[in-house]
Amino acid sequence: MTLLAADGLEVRYGPIIAVRGLSLTLNAGEILCLVGPNGAGKSSTTLALSGAVRAAAGTVQFDRRDITQTSAEDRSDLGVALVPEGRRIFQRMTVADNLLVACRPGLRPQDDDWLLDLFPILRSRLRQQAGLLSGGEQQQLAIARAMLRRPRVLIVDEPSLGLSPRFVQVVYDAMRVLRDRGVALLVVEQSARRAMALADRVALMRSGRLVIEGRPGELAGNPDFDKAYFGAET
């Protein structure tokens, strides 16, 4: 079942077109990785899907409902959560308070205690100032905070950026657990190799357009994929 869909999506920043006529779908219970070189429009796509920026053209649907004009806050309430590039946690607040502010009204972080089992380092750091966490620990906090909204779709932009290999493994293992719990994930990843290892499907963007997509087994070693990623568009 398709949970999130974009059709003809266009994102502009003044005269600059960042995303051009993009159409994609995210199905329930899958991980879709969005890859491509710098400046391909991947982050702009996540912002438009989450409502952080307004689409200049095209439509966005969530669970067959048109949310193109829906605010980011309302999309979050519906079940679309974003972990932006750079994590954007509240540096001066404690880990516990970062989690508390993310809870839906009437809920408490301990109501979703399984998240602290998923990220045990957070349990041991609850009273610590979030800005003192390492980059990998902050990424875990950002994902846990987003999951406290109990989303059906989780959009994660560049989760491995700046992380050590050990923390990359922790974060990627956690995203697989979330997928197995029924959450659909759209993950932006710079590394095609990492994307192939994580995703159920991979979609390649270049110059604001979706160029090629498919399952990792179909794309690995595909000369069209390599050409589109490293050279001219196919």
Secondary structure as GFF3:
##gff-version 3
##sequence-region A 1 234
A	DSSP	beta_strand	2	13	.	.	.	ID=ss1
A	DSSP	beta_strand	16	27	.	.	.	ID=ss2
A	DSSP	beta_strand	31	35	.	.	.	ID=ss3
A	DSSP	alpha_helix	42	50	.	.	.	ID=ss4
A	DSSP	beta_strand	57	62	.	.	.	ID=ss5
A	DSSP	beta_strand	65	66	.	.	.	ID=ss6
A	DSSP	alpha_helix	72	78	.	.	.	ID=ss7
A	DSSP	beta_strand	80	83	.	.	.	ID=ss8
A	DSSP	alpha_helix	95	102	.	.	.	ID=ss9
A	DSSP	three_ten_helix	109	112	.	.	.	ID=ss10
A	DSSP	alpha_helix	114	118	.	.	.	ID=ss11
A	DSSP	alpha_helix	120	123	.	.	.	ID=ss12
A	DSSP	three_ten_helix	130	132	.	.	.	ID=ss13
A	DSSP	alpha_helix	135	147	.	.	.	ID=ss14
A	DSSP	beta_strand	153	157	.	.	.	ID=ss15
A	DSSP	alpha_helix	165	180	.	.	.	ID=ss16
A	DSSP	beta_strand	184	188	.	.	.	ID=ss17
A	DSSP	alpha_helix	192	198	.	.	.	ID=ss18
A	DSSP	beta_strand	201	206	.	.	.	ID=ss19
A	DSSP	beta_strand	209	214	.	.	.	ID=ss20
A	DSSP	alpha_helix	216	219	.	.	.	ID=ss21
A	DSSP	alpha_helix	223	230	.	.	.	ID=ss22
###
